[in-house]
Amino acid sequence: MKLLTVIVPCYNEQDNIRDFYNEFIKNEPFLRSKDIGFEVVFVDDGSTDETVANVRKLSGEDNRVHLISFSRNFGKEAAIFAGLQKSKGDYAVIMDADLQDPPALLPEMFESLDEGYDSVATRRVSRKGEPLIRSFFARRFYSLMRRISKTEIVDGARDYRLMTRQVIDAILAMPEYCRFTKGIFGWVGFKTKWIEFENIERRKGESKWSFWKLFAYSIEGITSFSTAPLAFAAFAGLLFCIVAFIAIIFVFVRALIFGDPTSGWPSMVCIILLVAGIQLFCIGIVGQYLAKTYLEVKRRPIYIVKEEL
């Protein structure tokens, strides 16, 4: 019998633990028909509510339910990596506890593996229920990534993905500290089938992703899988050097002809402020890449486990 590891990152999901389990367990007859057993690994990302207690209770009822609890909040990326590291299965699937990743898609995903695919991923074809500003910037982010990165990052892609052991091992071979899982999935490659579904709103609780957290996450993705911002900084520096050289010639010639080198100083001040702003912006871009290098070379653990069942 083969084994499926279900990885469920959790952060303050006390109201969804039981509901998720009840929904997932509906797949048991299908899995049994395929001669596949399963284990469910809830990865608690430093929750401050009763998430851990609820998983412990569930584990006492079903020994196929396991818990990895972090010492603090390390982020969803760390939770996914921890779940993959602890997975024992021939297959692994990542699913959110809030049921926005419908467990009912699992049979279709396994059928796709039987067609010869190495992984089966999901993407939302609509963002119904999301704030309009979040949807707008999300689409702009994916559009930008398609232009500046060689790694395939699909618009609307979810972390909900079924993988074979070969894909799991490839992802685990990338133990980088600054993680952007959607990019890592695309970078490792393998033959992947995409399944589309309509957006499903959370059954209980509230999203932990604010607009600014998503914005910071997008910056993480850009700097992890594209060096285009550095090229932009270099190009901007070259462009302004050319403009400055032309401006110097213009001022010199005007002074020779009109003898009035001091007129127009307000516009000159504006230009200086603009150039200074561009310089600081480019330094900020370089700083982002330098900060990532700094965090990587420190070689701190991606997460720390407090409790494991």
C-alpha positions in Angstrom: 0.0 0.0 0.0 1.3 3.5 -0.9 1.0 6.4 1.5 -0.3 10.0 1.0 0.9 12.7 3.3 -1.6 15.6 3.7 0.2 18.8 4.8 -2.0 21.4 6.5 -0.3 24.7 7.5 -2.3 26.3 10.4 -2.2 29.6 12.1 -5.1 30.4 14.5 -7.4 27.9 12.8 -9.1 26.4 15.9 -12.6 26.6 14.3 -11.5 24.8 11.1 -9.5 21.8 12.3 -12.4 19.5 12.8 -14.3 20.7 9.7 -11.2 20.2 7.5 -10.7 16.6 8.8 -14.4 15.8 8.3 -14.2 17.1 4.7 -11.0 15.3 3.9 -12.0 12.0 5.4 -14.7 11.8 2.7 -11.9 10.8 0.3 -11.1 7.7 2.3 -13.2 5.3 0.2 -11.5 6.6 -3.0 -8.0 6.3 -1.5 -8.8 2.8 -0.3 -9.9 1.8 -3.8 -6.5 3.0 -5.1 -4.8 1.1 -2.3 -3.4 4.3 -0.8 -3.2 5.0 2.9 -2.9 8.5 4.3 -1.5 10.6 7.2 -2.6 14.1 8.0 0.2 16.4 9.3 -1.1 19.7 10.8 1.7 22.2 11.0 0.9 24.8 13.6 2.7 28.0 12.8 2.8 29.5 16.4 -1.0 29.8 16.9 -2.2 31.7 19.9 -5.7 30.1 20.0 -6.7 26.5 20.6 -5.4 25.1 17.3 -2.8 22.9 18.9 -5.3 21.6 21.5 -7.8 20.7 18.8 -5.2 18.8 16.7 -4.1 16.9 19.9 -7.7 15.9 20.5 -8.1 14.8 16.9 -4.8 12.9 17.0 -6.1 11.0 20.0 -9.1 9.9 18.0 -7.2 9.0 14.8 -3.6 7.9 15.0 -3.1 9.0 11.3 -3.3 12.6 12.4 0.0 14.2 13.4 1.1 17.6 14.7 4.2 19.7 14.2 4.0 22.8 16.4 6.5 25.7 16.0 8.0 27.6 18.9 6.7 30.8 17.3 5.2 32.1 14.1 7.7 31.4 11.3 5.3 31.9 8.3 3.4 29.7 6.0 6.5 29.0 3.8 8.3 27.5 6.8 5.2 25.4 7.7 5.1 24.0 4.1 8.7 23.1 4.2 8.4 21.5 7.6 5.5 19.4 6.4 7.4 18.2 3.4 10.4 17.4 5.5 8.3 15.3 7.9 6.3 13.6 5.1 6.7 9.9 4.8 4.4 9.3 1.9 4.9 8.3 -1.7 2.7 11.4 -2.4 2.2 14.6 -0.6 -0.6 17.2 -1.0 -0.6 20.7 0.6 -4.0 22.0 1.6 -5.2 25.0 3.6 -7.2 24.3 6.8 -9.8 27.0 5.9 -11.2 24.8 3.2 -10.5 27.3 0.4 -8.7 24.3 -1.1 -11.5 21.9 -1.7 -10.6 18.3 -0.6 -13.2 17.0 -3.1 -10.7 17.7 -6.0 -8.3 15.0 -4.7 -9.7 12.1 -6.8 -9.4 14.2 -10.0 -5.8 15.1 -9.0 -4.9 11.4 -8.5 -6.4 10.5 -11.9 -4.2 13.1 -13.4 -1.1 11.5 -11.8 -2.2 8.3 -13.4 -2.0 10.1 -16.8 1.7 10.5 -16.3 2.0 13.8 -14.6 4.5 14.3 -11.8 2.4 16.9 -9.9 -1.1 18.3 -10.1 -1.6 22.0 -9.1 -4.7 24.1 -8.7 -5.5 27.7 -9.7 -8.4 30.0 -9.1 -10.2 31.3 -12.2 -12.0 34.0 -10.2 -11.4 36.0 -7.1 -15.0 36.4 -6.0 -15.2 37.6 -2.5 -11.8 39.2 -2.4 -11.4 43.0 -2.0 -11.1 44.6 -5.4 -7.8 46.3 -4.6 -6.2 43.0 -3.6 -7.4 41.3 -6.7 -6.1 44.1 -8.9 -2.6 44.1 -7.4 -2.5 40.3 -7.4 -3.1 40.2 -11.2 -0.5 42.9 -11.7 2.0 40.9 -9.7 1.5 37.8 -11.8 1.7 39.8 -15.0 4.9 41.4 -13.8 6.5 38.1 -12.9 5.7 36.7 -16.3 7.8 39.5 -17.8 10.8 39.6 -15.5 11.2 36.0 -14.4 12.1 32.8 -16.3 10.3 30.7 -13.7 6.7 29.9 -14.4 4.4 31.4 -11.8 0.8 30.9 -12.9 -1.9 33.6 -12.2 -4.2 32.4 -9.4 -2.0 29.5 -8.4 -2.7 28.0 -5.0 -0.4 26.1 -2.8 -2.9 23.2 -3.1 -0.7 20.7 -5.0 -0.4 16.9 -5.2 3.2 15.7 -5.8 5.1 12.5 -6.2 8.1 11.7 -4.0 10.5 12.7 -6.8 9.0 16.3 -6.8 9.0 16.4 -3.0 12.7 15.5 -2.8 13.6 18.1 -5.5 11.9 20.8 -3.4 13.6 19.6 -0.2 16.9 19.9 -2.0 16.3 23.7 -1.9 16.7 24.5 1.8 16.9 28.3 1.2 15.9 30.5 4.2 14.0 33.1 2.1 11.3 31.0 0.6 8.7 31.7 -2.1 7.0 28.3 -2.6 5.1 29.3 -5.7 8.4 30.1 -7.4 10.1 27.0 -6.1 7.3 24.8 -7.5 7.9 26.4 -10.9 11.7 26.3 -10.7 12.0 22.5 -10.0 10.0 21.9 -13.1 8.5 18.4 -13.7 5.4 17.6 -15.7 2.5 19.5 -14.1 -1.2 19.5 -14.8 -3.3 22.5 -13.7 -6.8 22.1 -12.4 -9.0 25.2 -12.3 -11.8 26.0 -9.8 -13.9 28.9 -8.7 -12.8 30.9 -5.6 -14.2 29.5 -2.4 -14.5 31.8 0.6 -13.3 30.8 4.0 -15.8 28.7 5.9 -14.9 30.2 9.3 -12.5 32.8 10.7 -10.6 35.6 8.9 -7.7 35.6 6.5 -4.3 36.2 8.1 -3.0 37.8 4.9 -3.4 41.6 5.0 -2.7 43.8 2.0 0.7 44.8 3.3 1.7 41.2 4.1 0.8 40.2 0.6 2.8 43.2 -0.7 5.8 42.1 1.3 5.3 38.5 0.0 5.3 39.8 -3.6 8.6 41.6 -3.0 10.0 38.3 -1.7 8.8 36.6 -4.8 10.3 39.2 -7.2 13.7 39.3 -5.4 13.8 35.4 -5.1 13.2 34.6 -8.8 14.3 37.6 -10.8 17.3 39.9 -11.1 15.5 42.3 -13.3 15.3 45.0 -10.6 19.1 45.0 -10.4 19.3 45.5 -14.1 16.7 48.3 -13.8 18.9 50.0 -11.2 22.0 49.8 -13.5 20.0 51.0 -16.5 18.6 53.9 -14.5 22.1 54.9 -13.3 23.4 54.9 -16.9 20.4 56.8 -18.2 20.8 59.6 -15.6 24.5 59.8 -16.3 23.7 60.5 -20.0 21.0 63.0 -19.1 23.3 64.8 -16.6 26.1 65.0 -19.3 23.7 66.5 -21.8 22.4 68.9 -19.2 26.0 70.1 -18.4 26.6 70.8 -22.0 23.3 72.7 -22.3 24.1 74.9 -19.3 27.6 75.6 -20.5 26.4 76.6 -24.0 23.6 78.7 -22.6 26.0 80.5 -20.3 28.3 81.3 -23.3 25.5 82.6 -25.4 23.2 84.4 -22.9 25.6 84.9 -20.0 22.9 84.0 -17.5 23.9 80.7 -15.8 21.8 81.1 -12.7 18.2 81.3 -14.2 16.0 78.3 -13.8 17.4 77.2 -10.5 14.0 76.1 -9.1 13.7 73.6 -11.9 17.3 72.5 -11.3 16.4 71.8 -7.7 13.5 69.7 -8.7 15.7 67.7 -11.1 18.3 67.2 -8.3 15.6 65.9 -6.0 14.3 63.6 -8.7 17.7 62.2 -9.4 18.3 61.8 -5.6 15.0 59.9 -5.3 16.0 57.6 -8.1 19.3 56.9 -6.5 17.8 56.1 -3.2 15.2 53.8 -4.9 18.0 51.9 -6.7 20.0 51.7 -3.4 16.9 50.2 -1.9 16.7 47.6 -4.6 20.3 46.6 -4.1 19.6 46.6 -0.3 16.7 44.0 -0.8 19.1 41.6 -2.5 21.8 42.3 0.0 19.4 41.6 2.9 18.4 38.3 1.4 22.1 37.4 1.1 22.7 38.4 4.7 19.8 36.2 5.9 21.0 33.2 3.8 24.6 33.3 5.0 23.6 33.4 8.7 22.2 29.9 8.1 19.6 30.1 10.8 17.0 27.2 10.9 13.9 27.8 8.8 11.8 26.8 11.8 12.0 25.5 15.4 9.7 22.7 16.5 8.2 23.0 20.0 6.0 19.9 19.9 5.6 17.0 17.6 3.0 14.2 17.7 
